[in-house]
Every structure is written in structure tokens, then in C-alpha cells.
Amino acid sequence: MNRINQKLQEDKKLLSIYFTAGYPELDNTVTIIQNLEESGVDMIEIGLPFSDPIADGPTIQASSTQALKNGMTTDVLFKQLKDIRKSVNIPLIIMGYFNPILQYGVEAFCKKCAEIGVDGLIIPDLPVDVYYEAYKTTFEKYGLINVFLITPQTSDKRINFIDSISNGFIYMVSSASVTGSSSGFGDEQTQYFKRIADMNLTNPQIVGFGISDNKTFLQATQFSKGAIIGSAFIKHLTNKAVNKIRSFVKSIRD
């Protein structure tokens, strides 16, 4: 069974952390992953930096720009992760845009992910229909879970279709804005979380965008399986380098 599915079966609210590979320094990637697991994080999203990240807010965009300047590429990331399963057991997901994956070769990319021990991919700009028609069999061949995003504007019909072709979790974007732009959830977002929960989808939902502290983590997970933190963790890395990761994770949990 895929590590993501195993983790989703645990009787707890899950905390997933996103960071940009190659930031703050090129060689920080493995250290950050190891420290996050030791700090009690449930899943990790490793951002493959891209020059035109349409869904990312200024904090993650800045980290991507710096990571690219540091020399991060798809090949460099794969080299950094080649022995990651010797020290890390929790699910690892690569989050990136489709262009670098297409340039690498979709099947070659998936094959490499499987060899390394990556469990899934999040590709915000890969349309669901294109994935279903052209790439689903390739992902399944290599045991990779593809995680789709939904927003408050996604229709019930589309959500049900996404649910029908998913085999992990659904990334529930908390709002239509970019990452890192919220400071709490109002009634409208809470109603959205409840509406999706009441659809009784096959795949659990994990909320992303706008989670930065214990309060927003608890709000986001009231009606969902877990929450994803990205921008707030990038800011922590910017201010504290790779030190004090444990204290950051503890502040979210407690």
C-alpha cells in the first residue's frame, strides 16, 4: 500500500508541510525533510521550483526564485533524494508545475519518483481531463498518487469526477486566492469546508492555503482529515534557517 494511503488510515488529524527544494540553501533539502519527520510531521510536500508559479503567493515565489538561483533543477532534486528512504519513512509528495515534468519526460519522471520512493505528485496546472486521458495509466504503473486541487468555485460535478479518479486525498484549497494570503477562516470558508465534508466523498480532504498557526490548523481540520502549511513554514526557514523546525511544528500542534 502507498505510504499516503497508510497515513490517511491513521486516526488523527494530519499535518503536511510544504517547502521549496533548494531553499534557503541548495543542499538543505534532505536536512529539512529529516528534521520535519523527527518533529512529528505526517507528510511532506517538496516543491520543485518553477519560474512561473501561478498558484503561489509572494513568499513561495521568492523561495522558488532563490532556489533556482541556488542551482536547483529536477536532476539535482532527484540526486538529493536518491537515498532518502534510508532515513525517512513518512509520505513524500513532489509538488510542481507540469512544464518541467514534461521537459523531463512524464514517464521518466514517474519512474524516477518510484525508484527514489516518492509517493505522489501535486501538479496544479495539469488539467484533470488531460491527466485522465493521457497520464493516469503511467502514474498508476509506477504506484504514484496524483493529488488534485479543488476550490470554493469547483462545481459538485467536477468534484465528484475528481473523487472518482483519485486514489489518495483531495487538496481542498481554502480560497480562490494565492498561497500565503489569508490570516484566518471566516464563515464563508467554514461553510465551504462543511459543504465538501457533507458530500461524503470517497477520498479524504486535506486543506491548504491560509494555514499558519494552531488556530487556523484547528479551523481547517474541523471538517477535514488534515491541513497543509507552506508559506508560514517558508517564512520560518527564512528567519531561522533550518534550525528550530521542531519548535515551528510544535506551535502548530499545540
Disulfide bonds with the S-S distance in Angstrom:
none
